[in-house]
Amino acid sequence: MRKRLWAVTSGLALVAGAAVAVPASASADAAPRGYIVVFKDSVTPANAPSVARAQAADAETTVEAVYGSALRGYAATMSPADAADVAGDSRVAYVVPDRTVRADVQTVPTGIERTDAEQSATANIDGNDERVDIDVAVIDTGIDLDHPDLNVHTAGAMNCSNGRSADDGNGHGTHVAGTIGALDNGDGVVGMAPGARVWPVRVLNNSGSGSISDVVCGIDFVTAHADEIEVANMSLGGGGTDDGNCGNSNNDPMHQAICRSVDAGVTYAVAAGNEADDAANHTPAAYDEVITVSALADFNGQPGGGGLPSCRADVDDTFADFSNFGADVDIIAPGVCILSTWLRGGLNTISGTSMATPHVAGGAALFKANNPGATPDQVKAALQNAGTLDWNDADDPDDTKERLLNVAGF
């Protein structure tokens, strides 16, 4: 589904006999160079080309196009002074600076469609940039702090990795942030909880790697702001297991930190991992206190299969061939060929349980927006209860068919 809008820059009109108006902040070099000259009705369509050529010769301008049907006039490149001279010609009705137009195309990514986020009254996806009042921490490589399609809470930025800024140097965190909350503004893409405030908590370097100590630093920061942050996304992981005792038995500081953060009220969505392995062998995926997310291959945003593979080979509407699995997985969400925000204000399509997880974090954000007192356990239960079994589990390596995220009722 696409929404198309046209946007134009502002401009100044020149009328016959009027001086060229240049904003005070602009220099002559910065003034517009392209102009549209519109003739009075006294200039016939047949005469328009000759009048345009004559004026161009007098003003030493370059005519780019001549109009004689819908409009009588021409487009030309000229200086502001020449434009003023042309505007004073008795045959000219007015002269205006040429304006930039662009097609603003907002794409609803397949994952947003597959989880029915466009049916959510809270998400209210309609291109009008109404923002979900919720805060989500992105514990990752940072976020592109200036991305025009994200509501980045720069005052809440934290860098626990190398470097001095929480600005994303990799792209992964920015992609995650877009799936969570890209603006519903008619441009770029739209996220699960459009306009959610995304907090850049950088714990991974430009290569996408980091240390447990960096991750604990990020969790510690989120917990310190648990009165503001409702949801945290962790699309990261490494080897490890769950001792079932919040890390107290096997001296796992990341587990202890997450347990205390969850106790403080923060809901954590984490990636199951991309090793086609049991998630029990990976942390934080193995922790019981989080929502562990596996990935669905979906190429068309619709149930029933039949979508053709796009950015990578897989089978539509099935368990992604790279996704981790097992009893520790709590829910499944689209994670193959996901379009989202990227560095330098751009977009990119990538795959992984890292891409499935922010769908769930965004779903949790929608639920929390309407149920601010819900505990992390209640959020997890709500997401699972709302999920559907409408996907093909033939390739699921375990015996449990996870529920597919669905936020239509949120």
C-alpha positions in Angstrom: 0.0 0.0 0.0 1.4 3.4 -1.0 0.4 6.9 -0.2 1.5 9.6 -2.8 1.7 13.3 -2.0 3.2 16.1 -3.9 5.3 18.7 -2.1 6.6 22.0 -3.4 9.1 24.5 -2.0 7.9 28.0 -1.3 8.6 30.8 -3.8 8.2 34.5 -4.5 6.0 35.8 -7.3 7.2 38.6 -9.6 4.5 40.8 -11.2 4.9 43.3 -14.0 6.9 46.3 -12.9 7.8 44.7 -9.6 11.3 44.4 -8.2 12.8 40.9 -7.7 12.3 40.0 -4.1 15.3 38.0 -2.6 15.1 36.9 1.1 17.3 39.0 3.3 19.3 35.9 4.3 20.1 35.0 0.7 23.0 36.3 -1.3 22.7 37.1 -5.0 24.5 33.8 -5.8 21.9 31.9 -3.7 18.9 33.5 -5.5 16.7 31.4 -7.8 18.1 30.9 -11.3 15.1 29.3 -12.9 11.9 31.3 -13.7 8.6 30.7 -15.3 7.3 33.6 -17.4 3.5 33.8 -18.1 2.3 36.0 -20.9 -0.9 38.0 -21.0 -3.7 36.9 -23.2 -2.6 39.3 -25.8 0.2 36.9 -26.7 -1.3 34.2 -28.9 -0.1 30.5 -28.7 1.3 31.0 -32.2 3.3 34.0 -31.1 4.5 32.7 -27.8 7.7 31.1 -29.1 8.9 34.2 -30.9 8.1 36.4 -28.0 10.0 34.1 -25.7 13.0 34.1 -28.0 13.0 37.8 -28.2 12.8 38.3 -24.5 15.5 35.7 -23.9 17.8 37.5 -26.4 17.2 40.9 -24.8 17.8 39.5 -21.3 20.6 37.1 -22.2 18.7 34.2 -20.7 18.4 30.5 -21.7 14.9 29.3 -22.6 14.3 25.8 -21.3 10.7 25.3 -22.6 7.9 27.2 -24.3 4.3 26.7 -23.4 1.4 27.4 -25.8 -1.5 25.2 -24.9 -2.2 24.9 -21.2 -0.2 28.0 -20.5 1.2 30.8 -22.7 4.8 31.5 -21.6 8.1 29.8 -21.1 10.6 28.5 -18.6 14.1 30.1 -18.6 17.3 30.3 -16.6 18.1 33.9 -15.8 19.4 36.2 -13.0 17.0 37.9 -10.6 17.8 41.2 -12.3 16.9 39.9 -15.7 13.8 38.3 -14.3 12.8 41.8 -13.0 13.4 43.2 -16.5 11.2 40.6 -18.1 8.5 41.1 -15.5 8.3 44.8 -16.6 7.5 43.8 -20.2 4.0 44.9 -21.1 3.3 41.5 -22.6 4.1 39.6 -19.4 1.4 38.9 -16.8 3.9 37.7 -14.1 7.2 35.9 -13.5 7.7 33.4 -10.7 10.8 31.5 -9.6 10.8 27.9 -10.7 10.1 25.5 -7.8 11.3 22.1 -6.8 8.7 19.4 -6.7 9.2 15.8 -5.6 7.1 12.8 -5.2 6.8 11.9 -1.5 6.1 8.2 -1.4 5.3 6.6 1.9 5.7 2.8 1.7 3.9 0.6 4.2 6.5 -2.2 4.6 5.4 -5.8 4.3 5.9 -6.4 8.0 3.6 -3.6 9.0 0.9 -5.1 6.7 1.5 -8.7 7.8 1.0 -7.7 11.5 -2.1 -5.6 10.6 -0.6 -2.5 12.2 -2.5 -0.4 9.6 -5.7 -1.6 11.3 -4.6 -0.5 14.7 -6.6 2.5 16.0 -3.6 3.5 18.1 -1.2 3.4 15.2 -3.8 5.3 13.1 -1.7 5.0 9.9 -3.2 7.6 7.5 -0.3 9.8 6.5 -1.2 12.6 8.9 1.8 12.3 11.3 -0.1 11.8 14.5 2.5 10.3 16.9 2.1 7.5 19.4 2.9 8.9 22.8 5.4 6.3 23.9 9.1 5.9 24.5 11.2 3.0 23.2 14.9 2.4 23.8 16.9 1.0 20.9 19.8 -0.8 22.5 21.9 -1.2 19.4 24.4 0.6 17.1 22.8 4.0 17.8 20.3 5.8 15.6 20.8 8.3 12.8 20.1 11.3 15.0 19.0 13.5 12.1 16.8 11.0 10.2 13.8 13.0 8.9 11.5 9.9 9.2 12.2 9.3 12.9 11.2 10.9 16.2 14.6 10.6 17.8 14.8 11.6 21.5 18.2 13.1 21.2 18.1 14.3 24.8 17.8 10.7 25.8 20.8 9.5 23.7 23.4 7.4 25.4 26.7 6.1 24.1 28.1 3.0 25.9 30.3 2.0 22.9 33.5 3.5 21.6 33.3 7.0 20.3 31.5 10.1 21.7 28.1 10.0 20.1 25.0 7.8 20.0 24.8 8.6 16.3 24.6 5.4 14.2 27.7 4.5 12.3 26.4 1.1 11.1 22.8 1.4 10.1 21.4 -1.6 12.1 20.0 0.5 14.9 18.5 3.0 12.6 16.7 0.2 10.7 15.4 -1.2 14.0 14.2 2.3 15.0 12.2 2.7 11.8 10.3 -0.5 12.1 9.4 0.5 15.7 8.3 4.1 15.0 9.0 5.6 11.6 6.7 8.7 11.1 3.4 8.4 9.4 4.2 11.5 7.4 3.6 10.5 3.8 7.3 10.0 3.2 9.7 7.1 3.4 8.3 4.3 5.5 5.9 4.0 8.4 6.6 2.0 11.6 4.5 -0.1 14.0 3.9 2.8 16.5 4.4 5.8 14.2 6.2 8.7 15.8 7.1 6.8 19.0 10.1 8.5 20.7 13.1 6.3 20.0 16.0 6.6 22.4 19.4 5.9 20.9 21.3 3.7 23.3 24.5 2.8 21.6 26.2 -0.4 22.8 27.6 -1.7 19.5 30.3 -0.1 17.4 30.3 0.7 13.7 31.0 -3.0 12.9 28.0 -4.0 14.9 29.8 -5.6 17.8 30.3 -4.8 21.4 30.9 -6.3 24.8 28.7 -7.5 27.6 29.9 -4.6 29.7 28.7 -2.2 27.0 25.3 -3.9 26.9 25.0 -3.8 30.6 25.8 -0.1 30.5 22.9 0.3 28.0 20.5 -1.7 30.2 21.6 0.3 33.2 20.8 3.6 31.4 17.4 2.3 30.4 16.6 1.2 33.9 17.7 4.6 35.3 15.0 6.1 33.0 12.3 3.4 33.6 9.9 6.1 34.6 10.1 7.4 31.0 11.0 4.3 28.8 8.2 1.7 28.5 9.8 -0.7 26.0 13.4 -1.6 25.0 14.5 -3.4 21.9 17.6 -5.6 21.9 18.3 -7.0 18.4 21.6 -8.5 19.5 22.9 -11.5 21.2 25.7 -13.9 21.8 26.4 -17.4 23.3 25.1 -18.3 26.7 22.3 -20.0 28.6 19.6 -19.1 31.2 20.2 -20.4 34.7 16.6 -19.7 35.5 17.6 -17.6 38.5 18.2 -14.2 36.9 21.9 -14.8 36.5 22.5 -15.3 40.2 23.6 -18.9 39.9 25.9 -18.6 36.8 27.2 -15.0 37.5 25.5 -13.5 34.4 25.6 -9.7 34.8 23.4 -9.1 31.6 20.7 -11.4 33.0 20.8 -9.7 36.4 20.6 -6.3 34.7 17.6 -7.3 32.5 15.8 -8.8 35.5 16.1 -5.6 37.5 15.1 -3.5 34.5 12.0 -5.7 33.9 11.2 -5.4 37.6 11.4 -1.6 37.1 8.6 -1.9 34.5 10.5 -2.0 31.1 9.3 -4.6 28.6 12.2 -6.1 26.6 11.8 -7.5 23.0 14.9 -9.5 22.0 16.1 -11.3 18.9 16.0 -15.1 18.9 19.2 -15.1 16.8 20.1 -16.1 13.2 22.0 -19.4 13.6 19.2 -21.8 12.8 19.9 -23.1 16.3 18.0 -23.6 19.6 17.5 -20.1 21.1 18.3 -21.7 24.5 22.0 -21.5 23.5 21.9 -17.7 23.0 21.4 -14.8 25.3 19.5 -12.7 25.9 17.1 -14.8 23.8 17.2 -17.6 26.4 16.0 -15.4 29.3 12.5 -16.0 30.5 11.9 -12.3 31.4 12.1 -11.0 27.9 9.9 -11.5 24.8 12.0 -13.6 22.4 11.2 -13.2 18.7 11.8 -15.5 15.8 11.5 -14.5 12.2 8.8 -15.2 9.6 9.7 -15.1 5.8 7.0 -12.9 4.3 7.4 -11.3 0.9 4.0 -9.7 0.2 2.5 -8.7 3.6 -0.3 -11.2 3.2 -1.2 -14.6 4.7 -1.5 -17.7 2.6 1.9 -17.8 0.9 2.5 -17.2 -2.8 4.7 -14.2 -2.5 7.8 -14.3 -4.7 11.2 -14.0 -2.9 12.7 -10.6 -3.2 16.0 -9.7 -1.5 16.9 -13.3 -0.5 15.7 -16.8 -1.2 13.1 -18.3 1.2 9.5 -19.6 1.1 6.8 -17.0 1.6 4.8 -17.2 4.9 7.1 -19.8 6.5 9.6 -19.9 9.3 12.7 -18.1 8.1 15.5 -20.6 7.3 18.1 -18.7 9.4 15.9 -18.1 12.5 16.6 -19.6 15.9 13.8 -21.7 17.4 12.8 -23.6 20.5 10.9 -23.3 23.7 12.4 -19.9 24.6 10.8 -18.3 21.6 7.7 -16.4 22.6 6.4 -15.0 19.3 7.1 -14.8 15.6 7.2 -11.7 13.4 8.2 -10.8 9.9 12.0 -10.7 9.5 12.9 -11.3 5.9 13.5 -8.5 3.4 12.2 -5.7 5.7 12.3 -2.2 4.4 13.1 0.5 7.0 15.1 3.6 7.7 18.9 3.7 7.2 21.8 6.1 7.5 21.9 9.6 6.1 18.2 9.8 5.9 17.9 6.8 3.6 16.1 3.5 3.5 17.4 -0.1 3.2 16.1 -3.6 3.0 17.7 -6.3 5.2 16.8 -9.5 7.0 17.2 -11.2 10.4 15.5 -11.8 13.7 16.9 -8.4 14.4 14.3 -7.1 12.0 11.5 -9.3 13.4 12.1 -8.0 17.0 11.3 -4.3 16.5 7.9 -5.3 15.1 7.2 -6.8 18.5 8.7 -3.8 20.3 6.4 -1.6 18.3 3.5 -3.8 19.1 4.4 -3.6 22.8 4.5 0.1 22.5 1.0 0.2 21.0 -0.3 -1.9 23.8 1.4 0.2 26.5 0.1 3.4 25.0 -3.4 2.3 26.0 -2.4 0.2 29.1 0.3 2.3 30.8 0.0 0.3 34.0 0.6 -3.1 32.3 3.6 -5.1 33.6 6.1 -6.6 31.2 4.5 -10.1 31.8 1.1 -8.6 31.0 2.4 -7.0 27.8 3.9 -10.4 26.7 0.7 -12.2 27.4 -1.3 -9.6 25.5 0.9 -9.9 22.5 0.7 -13.7 22.5 -3.0 -13.8 23.0 -3.6 -11.4 20.2 -1.3 -13.3 17.8 -2.6 -15.6 15.1 -1.6 -19.1 13.9 -2.3 -18.1 10.3 1.1 -19.0 8.9 2.8 -22.2 7.5 4.9 -23.9 10.1 6.0 -26.8 7.9 9.6 -25.6 8.1 9.5 -24.7 11.8 12.3 -26.9 13.4 10.5 -27.4 16.8 7.2 -28.8 17.8 5.7 -25.5 18.9 3.9 -23.2 16.5 4.5 -19.7 17.8 1.8 -17.1 17.5 2.3 -14.5 14.8 2.3 -10.9 16.0 -1.0 -9.2 15.2 -1.8 -5.7 16.5 -5.1 -5.0 14.7 -6.9 -4.8 18.1 -4.4 -2.5 19.8 
